[in-house]
Amino acid sequence: MNKILIAEDEVRIATFIEKGLRKNGFLTAVASDGKQALQMASNKEFTLLLLDLGLPIKDGWSVLQELRSQDKVLPIILLTAMNDERHCTIAFNLGANAYVNKPFRFSDLLEKINLYLENT
């Protein structure tokens, strides 16, 4: 069964995503800051990471860079309110697999998740 790590500091958003994913048959875990997300992604077996860029303690950019520097072969979908083209380009250059702007429709997020899980 696929286990997804949700790195999101806004409880309302994390709960919304977690509820939807569980309803669709996924196992989930939530990290509320970047340090915790990095530790969990490095030490546990997850099939995908949903990563907010605006995390406290260690931001999502740092988490993305550190995971990619560890050669972590984990699909990473960024969730962010930063919606300009420059941020998107930087994200892909750093190794993100997808970039989802907030606010988003859950069905769109689920479609991206399923796309990356089919290819792993």
N, C-alpha and C positions, 0 to 999 in steps of 0.2 A: 504494500500500500504506500502511496506517495505521501511524504511528510514535508510540509511547507513551513518555513520559518518566516514569520511576519515581523519585520523590524519597523515598528511604528510607535511613536511616543504619544500620539493622540488616542486616548483610550476609546473614544467613540468610534473612530475610524478602524482601529485594530479589532474591536469587538464586531463591527459590521463585516469586515473581511473574514474574520475567523468563523463567524456564524455561517456566512455564505459558503465558505470552503468546506466546513464540516457537513453542511447540508448536501453538498455535492460529493461526499465520500472521502474527503482528504483528512489526514491527521495534521494537526497544526501545533505550533508553539509560537509564543510572542516574546519578543525582546523589546524593552521600552527605551533602550539607549544603544548607542553605537558600540560601546565597549562590550556590553552583554551580547549584542548581535554577533560581533566578531568572535567572541569566545564560543558561543553556541554553534555558529557555522563552522568553526574550526574543529570542534570536538565531537560533534554529533553528526549523524547521517541524515541529511536533508536532501530532498530531490530538487528543491527550488527555494530561492530567497526572494521575498518581496521586501524591497529596501527603500525606506523613506530617506531622502537626502538631508532633511532638516532635523536629524536626531541630536539629542543632547549628549554631552561628555565627549563623544567621538562622532563626527558627522558622517553621513552616508557616503560622501566622496572618499573619506579616509577608509571606511570599511571596504568599499569597492576596491580601492587600490591595494589594500593589504591582502584581501582574499585573492586577488589576481596575482599578486607578487608571490603568494604561496602556491601558485599553480592550481588553485582550487577549481576543479571543473564542475561548477555548479551554476546552473542558469540563474541569472540575477535580473529581476525586473524591477526597475526603479519606479517609485511612486513619489510624485513631487508636485508642488504648486509652482515650481519654476518652469515656465512653459515657453521660454524663448529658444530659438534655434541654436544659439551658441551653447547653451547648457546641454541640449540634446546631443550635439556633436561631440562635446567633451565627454559625455557619459559613454557614448559608443567607443570613443578612442581609448577610454580607460577599461573597457571590457564589459560594459553592460550589454545584456542581450535584448532588452526592450525598455521603453521609456513610456510611462503612463502618467498623463497629467491629471491632477486633482482639480476639480471634482471629476469623478469618472463613474461610468455605469458598471455595476458589478458584472453584468453579462460580457462586457468588453474585456474586463480584466480576466475573467474565467476563460474566455476564448484565447487570450495570449498565454495563459498558464498551460492550457491543454496543448497548444501548439508546441511549446517548448518541452513539455513532458513526452510528447509523441516522438520527439527527435532525440531523446536521451536513451 
